[in-house]
Amino acid sequence: MALSVSALVLFAILCIIFIRNKQMKIPHAIVAALFGFMLHETTVATSINSLLANLAHSISGITGG
């Protein structure tokens, strides 16, 4: 688990750097995808999933969809 968390932190830092420098190219997108896969395996994934579901429900309620 410690190795997984370390990799997750590394991918998060790399994604933040790439986005802040506005240099998101193909290799950077691969790093972002790896960050997403690593994040999916953590306990935070359920919280993020419910947050996005609630956000989508709120937006659909506003737009009348």
N, CA and C atoms as an extended XYZ file, in Angstrom:
195
Properties=species:S:1:pos:R:3:atomname:S:1:resname:S:1:resid:I:1 pbc="F F F"
N         0.826       -1.200        0.000 N   MET     1
C         0.000        0.000        0.000 CA  MET     1
C         0.865        1.256        0.000 C   MET     1
N         1.994        1.243        0.694 N   ALA     2
C         2.851        2.428        0.759 CA  ALA     2
C         3.390        2.790       -0.615 C   ALA     2
N         3.726        1.779       -1.403 N   LEU     3
C         4.215        2.042       -2.752 CA  LEU     3
C         3.104        2.640       -3.605 C   LEU     3
N         1.904        2.159       -3.454 N   SER     4
C         0.761        2.668       -4.201 CA  SER     4
C         0.484        4.126       -3.852 C   SER     4
N         0.529        4.469       -2.583 N   VAL     5
C         0.281        5.846       -2.158 CA  VAL     5
C         1.395        6.754       -2.661 C   VAL     5
N         2.635        6.280       -2.627 N   SER     6
C         3.754        7.086       -3.119 CA  SER     6
C         3.612        7.367       -4.609 C   SER     6
N         3.223        6.358       -5.369 N   ALA     7
C         3.017        6.547       -6.802 CA  ALA     7
C         1.859        7.508       -7.046 C   ALA     7
N         0.818        7.409       -6.242 N   LEU     8
C        -0.334        8.300       -6.376 CA  LEU     8
C         0.077        9.743       -6.140 C   LEU     8
N         0.871        9.986       -5.120 N   VAL     9
C         1.335       11.341       -4.826 CA  VAL     9
C         2.232       11.854       -5.955 C   VAL     9
N         3.109       11.002       -6.464 N   LEU    10
C         3.986       11.387       -7.564 CA  LEU    10
C         3.185       11.769       -8.802 C   LEU    10
N         2.199       10.955       -9.173 N   PHE    11
C         1.376       11.264      -10.342 CA  PHE    11
C         0.566       12.538      -10.126 C   PHE    11
N         0.096       12.771       -8.913 N   ALA    12
C        -0.653       13.991       -8.627 CA  ALA    12
C         0.222       15.222       -8.797 C   ALA    12
N         1.438       15.166       -8.293 N   ILE    13
C         2.354       16.301       -8.415 CA  ILE    13
C         2.689       16.562       -9.879 C   ILE    13
N         2.946       15.494      -10.633 N   LEU    14
C         3.255       15.662      -12.057 CA  LEU    14
C         2.072       16.263      -12.824 C   LEU    14
N         0.874       15.806      -12.523 N   CYS    15
C        -0.313       16.362      -13.197 CA  CYS    15
C        -0.481       17.846      -12.886 C   CYS    15
N        -0.297       18.222      -11.646 N   ILE    16
C        -0.433       19.631      -11.261 CA  ILE    16
C         0.605       20.483      -11.975 C   ILE    16
N         1.838       19.996      -12.045 N   ILE    17
C         2.895       20.750      -12.728 CA  ILE    17
C         2.564       20.910      -14.207 C   ILE    17
N         2.139       19.838      -14.857 N   PHE    18
C         1.840       19.908      -16.292 CA  PHE    18
C         0.667       20.842      -16.579 C   PHE    18
N        -0.346       20.800      -15.749 N   ILE    19
C        -1.513       21.651      -15.975 CA  ILE    19
C        -1.169       23.116      -15.704 C   ILE    19
N        -0.402       23.387      -14.659 N   ARG    20
C        -0.032       24.776      -14.347 CA  ARG    20
C         0.841       25.389      -15.427 C   ARG    20
N         1.715       24.578      -16.039 N   ASN    21
C         2.603       25.077      -17.086 CA  ASN    21
C         1.942       25.064      -18.469 C   ASN    21
N         0.703       24.628      -18.538 N   LYS    22
C        -0.056       24.544      -19.796 CA  LYS    22
C         0.718       23.758      -20.847 C   LYS    22
N         1.267       22.633      -20.432 N   GLN    23
C         2.042       21.787      -21.319 CA  GLN    23
C         1.481       20.372      -21.367 C   GLN    23
N         0.187       20.209      -21.333 N   MET    24
C        -0.413       18.883      -21.309 CA  MET    24
C        -0.382       18.283      -22.713 C   MET    24
N         0.614       17.473      -22.975 N   LYS    25
C         0.770       16.792      -24.257 CA  LYS    25
C         0.486       15.307      -24.057 C   LYS    25
N         0.705       14.484      -25.073 N   ILE    26
C         0.377       13.064      -25.012 CA  ILE    26
C         1.053       12.354      -23.824 C   ILE    26
N         2.372       12.499      -23.625 N   PRO    27
C         2.971       11.823      -22.457 CA  PRO    27
C         2.388       12.315      -21.128 C   PRO    27
N         2.042       13.579      -21.083 N   HIS    28
C         1.457       14.126      -19.858 CA  HIS    28
C         0.051       13.578      -19.647 C   HIS    28
N        -0.673       13.399      -20.729 N   ALA    29
C        -2.008       12.811      -20.621 CA  ALA    29
C        -1.923       11.371      -20.132 C   ALA    29
N        -0.866       10.666      -20.526 N   ILE    30
C        -0.669        9.296      -20.050 CA  ILE    30
C        -0.426        9.304      -18.539 C   ILE    30
N         0.362       10.262      -18.076 N   VAL    31
C         0.600       10.396      -16.631 CA  VAL    31
C        -0.716       10.697      -15.919 C   VAL    31
N        -1.535       11.567      -16.509 N   ALA    32
C        -2.833       11.893      -15.905 CA  ALA    32
C        -3.735       10.663      -15.856 C   ALA    32
N        -3.701        9.856      -16.905 N   ALA    33
C        -4.500        8.626      -16.921 CA  ALA    33
C        -4.009        7.653      -15.849 C   ALA    33
N        -2.688        7.526      -15.706 N   LEU    34
C        -2.141        6.661      -14.662 CA  LEU    34
C        -2.551        7.161      -13.277 C   LEU    34
N        -2.575        8.481      -13.105 N   PHE    35
C        -3.039        9.059      -11.842 CA  PHE    35
C        -4.491        8.659      -11.584 C   PHE    35
N        -5.312        8.710      -12.621 N   GLY    36
C        -6.708        8.317      -12.469 CA  GLY    36
C        -6.863        6.857      -12.089 C   GLY    36
N        -6.076        5.983      -12.721 N   PHE    37
C        -6.138        4.567      -12.384 CA  PHE    37
C        -5.667        4.309      -10.954 C   PHE    37
N        -4.615        5.011      -10.537 N   MET    38
C        -4.132        4.841       -9.173 CA  MET    38
C        -5.156        5.380       -8.164 C   MET    38
N        -5.795        6.504       -8.499 N   LEU    39
C        -6.782        7.105       -7.609 CA  LEU    39
C        -8.005        6.210       -7.472 C   LEU    39
N        -8.331        5.481       -8.525 N   HIS    40
C        -9.492        4.599       -8.510 CA  HIS    40
C        -9.346        3.490       -7.467 C   HIS    40
N        -8.132        3.104       -7.157 N   GLU    41
C        -7.896        2.009       -6.223 CA  GLU    41
C        -7.868        2.456       -4.768 C   GLU    41
N        -8.041        3.735       -4.501 N   THR    42
C        -7.993        4.217       -3.121 CA  THR    42
C        -9.396        4.308       -2.537 C   THR    42
N        -9.473        4.603       -1.251 N   THR    43
C       -10.776        4.747       -0.601 CA  THR    43
C       -11.444        6.074       -0.956 C   THR    43
N       -10.691        7.007       -1.520 N   VAL    44
C       -11.239        8.306       -1.907 CA  VAL    44
C       -12.138        8.164       -3.138 C   VAL    44
N       -11.980        7.075       -3.881 N   ALA    45
C       -12.713        6.893       -5.132 CA  ALA    45
C       -14.228        6.932       -4.918 C   ALA    45
N       -14.721        6.337       -3.847 N   THR    46
C       -16.168        6.339       -3.621 CA  THR    46
C       -16.687        7.749       -3.337 C   THR    46
N       -15.906        8.531       -2.610 N   SER    47
C       -16.311        9.915       -2.333 CA  SER    47
C       -16.335       10.749       -3.605 C   SER    47
N       -15.321       10.582       -4.446 N   ILE    48
C       -15.262       11.321       -5.705 CA  ILE    48
C       -16.406       10.905       -6.614 C   ILE    48
N       -16.693        9.615       -6.657 N   ASN    49
C       -17.783        9.116       -7.497 CA  ASN    49
C       -19.127        9.681       -7.053 C   ASN    49
N       -19.383        9.704       -5.766 N   SER    50
C       -20.656       10.247       -5.285 CA  SER    50
C       -20.736       11.756       -5.501 C   SER    50
N       -19.617       12.459       -5.352 N   LEU    51
C       -19.586       13.895       -5.611 CA  LEU    51
C       -19.929       14.190       -7.072 C   LEU    51
N       -19.317       13.453       -7.993 N   LEU    52
C       -19.593       13.667       -9.418 CA  LEU    52
C       -21.023       13.289       -9.776 C   LEU    52
N       -21.545       12.236       -9.168 N   ALA    53
C       -22.938       11.841       -9.425 CA  ALA    53
C       -23.899       12.919       -8.933 C   ALA    53
N       -23.642       13.473       -7.749 N   ASN    54
C       -24.496       14.544       -7.221 CA  ASN    54
C       -24.398       15.803       -8.080 C   ASN    54
N       -23.194       16.100       -8.552 N   LEU    55
C       -23.007       17.261       -9.419 CA  LEU    55
C       -23.763       17.090      -10.734 C   LEU    55
N       -23.675       15.903      -11.317 N   ALA    56
C       -24.402       15.627      -12.559 CA  ALA    56
C       -25.908       15.703      -12.340 C   ALA    56
N       -26.361       15.200      -11.212 N   HIS    57
C       -27.803       15.270      -10.907 CA  HIS    57
C       -28.235       16.724      -10.744 C   HIS    57
N       -27.440       17.535      -10.087 N   SER    58
C       -27.773       18.959       -9.905 CA  SER    58
C       -27.820       19.694      -11.230 C   SER    58
N       -26.847       19.417      -12.094 N   ILE    59
C       -26.803       20.083      -13.406 CA  ILE    59
C       -27.997       19.653      -14.249 C   ILE    59
N       -28.346       18.374      -14.208 N   SER    60
C       -29.497       17.932      -15.002 CA  SER    60
C       -30.786       18.526      -14.458 C   SER    60
N       -30.842       18.769      -13.147 N   GLY    61
C       -32.026       19.410      -12.565 CA  GLY    61
C       -32.146       20.859      -12.986 C   GLY    61
N       -31.029       21.548      -13.129 N   ILE    62
C       -31.025       22.949      -13.552 CA  ILE    62
C       -31.418       23.073      -15.018 C   ILE    62
N       -30.866       22.191      -15.847 N   THR    63
C       -31.118       22.269      -17.291 CA  THR    63
C       -32.457       21.652      -17.678 C   THR    63
N       -33.114       20.969      -16.752 N   GLY    64
C       -34.410       20.390      -17.050 CA  GLY    64
C       -34.307       19.056      -17.761 C   GLY    64
N       -33.134       18.423      -17.734 N   GLY    65
C       -32.933       17.149      -18.421 CA  GLY    65
C       -33.216       16.051      -17.528 C   GLY    65
